[in-house]
Amino acid sequence: MASKFVHQTTETMTDWASTVCEVAVWFWEWLGSALNSNFSTSAIGSLAGAAGGAYAIQRIGDKAKAREEIEKQIGHSNSATLLASDALNVFFALKSQHTIPLLKRYRAVLTAHAAFIEGISKGTIAKNTVFEPQLDLHQLEEIYEGMVDPLVSVISKDLKAPGQLVLMAGALRRCVEQLRTAILKRNKLIDEWSKEIVQPNFSKVQLYLGIKNAGGHQSTVYPSYMTTIEKSLDDCIWFTKTLSDLLQAYGRQMQSKYGRKKPAWLKLGRERPKVTGVNLVDGHEALVPSSVGFEDWVRSIEGLFNEKK
């Protein structure tokens, strides 16, 4: 019975000591703000040493400094999350308003051509019939160069997060450049076709579908652009969305290291910094690709911040 009492008393004293330390840090922060000074921990420690409290003051000062660094990290993660949100909105708009309709019409022409060839082989379509589909030759909106550079810069230079985030940010930048290049090249090709600048011995339909000409030759340039645009855009969406989730998890991890949430009645010190929480895919779930093909990435980040689901 006595042992149980001692144990409970020890826990109470430990909790009380922790609370006192927290209040001391809040007071420290308030004092620094009130004096409007960047006095050093060592100077205050020396001053307090005369009263016999140098060690305690040093620890409180160290904790206050650690909190300042945590505040910076949370600020950087919040900034990066917002940058990721901006980028993802661009990708969602490009996919929903442009590439999905474009690819739908493109595949419809491919299906129609396959049916046309089958009809000729079965004799239901005359052999001298010419396949003349409606080609979708509108240009796609271009992505500006360096679109995700600010996001990559914050992650690689400002955050002290695990290296997986830096690697993923680099992969995102490469995907964006691939997407941008494919769009630029497709737009240039479309512009040439509009001016009747067409590869010799090929028709626009043959180039558009990547089918053989009369001489048995084939050009798959245009189909390859379409494939790259679709794949790169999905990669951009997956990496951006995943990075945003990781950035928010990192922010929450930093927040957990900051210390207790300050009681509402306590007016001393700074508030515990908030983590930007953004549901980037709300209403756009259908636009987010599955993790198929990203298994290595998924394994590399699994349990990175040990958050409970």
Number of C-alpha atoms within 10 A of each C-alpha: 6 7 8 9 10 11 12 12 12 12 12 12 12 12 12 12 12 13 13 12 16 20 18 19 24 20 19 20 20 16 14 14 14 10 9 9 9 8 10 11 18 14 12 14 21 16 14 16 15 9 9 12 13 19 13 15 22 19 15 23 21 15 18 22 16 14 22 14 14 21 19 16 20 25 19 20 30 22 18 25 27 18 20 26 19 15 18 21 15 14 20 20 13 17 21 14 11 15 19 14 13 19 17 11 15 20 13 13 20 17 12 14 18 11 13 18 15 13 14 14 12 10 10 10 15 12 11 7 9 9 12 10 12 10 13 14 16 13 16 14 13 14 17 10 11 13 16 21 15 14 24 24 15 18 26 18 10 15 21 15 18 14 12 15 21 20 15 19 23 18 17 24 21 16 22 24 20 18 23 22 18 22 21 18 14 22 19 13 18 21 15 13 15 13 9 10 12 15 12 6 10 18 14 17 17 19 19 22 20 18 19 15 15 10 8 7 12 15 17 14 15 19 17 14 19 19 13 19 24 17 15 21 22 21 23 26 26 20 22 28 21 17 23 26 18 20 27 20 19 24 27 21 17 22 21 13 11 19 12 13 12 16 10 7 6 10 12 18 21 15 13 16 18 13 20 18 16 14 11 19 16 8 8 12 9 10 17 16 15 10 12 8 10 12 9 10 15 13 10 10 15 9 10 13 15 9 10 5 3
